[in-house]
């Protein structure tokens, strides 16, 4: 046996003797390796915060934020009159916005405007291209924009019908203002309409459009009937004496 082999055998004997002395502790290296592997796994694969998904067991249902919104309470006529006097000379954008009123009034105003448009053009030979867009309500005033009108006459016809809408025998709008939109130096197809409420109750049932009398068709004249009587029928002779 050479020297290297003897040295190797001596080292093996020393390791075996050390393991015998350590007893159960000789398995500590395996436990340490397993712990390091588990820690590495959790560090890379487990998120810091578990995201709760609605519908999972134990996860509370999301709260309905709409329940916490303030509902609009109708205001008396004298309060609306004071608000009208306060804001009527201000620009519409400078009027404070009452969110509860805006949520209440905007969809109802859309329905009222649609009814006024239907009544204004009832009986027309062709559907009007007039559209109403960009509805917005503040505290006591609302506005919307008219577009694609055939001309100023259509805007006037529509706005006149809007002013006529009543509830319980009184108009629902205290004031209706029209501001034409000038495009390319001309106006007539678009305008802003600003309305001031006389009452907070916009649940108005507008009646069906009244039947309008359209002009009767002018009868076509018969050329033979309209021709002047001949000489044989006693007509006046012409210049040529015929």
Secondary structure, DSSP 8 states (H G I E B T S, - for coil): --HHHHHHHHHHHHHHHHHHHHGGGGGHHHHHHHHHHHHHHHHHHS-SS----TTSTT------GGGGS-------HHHHHHHHHHHTTS-GGGS---HHHHHHHHHHHHHHHHHHHHHHTTT-SS----EEEEEEE-SSEEEEEEES-SSHHHHHHHHHHHHH-EETTEESEEEEEEEE--BTTB-SS-EEEEEEES-S----------------------HHHHS---GGGT----TT--
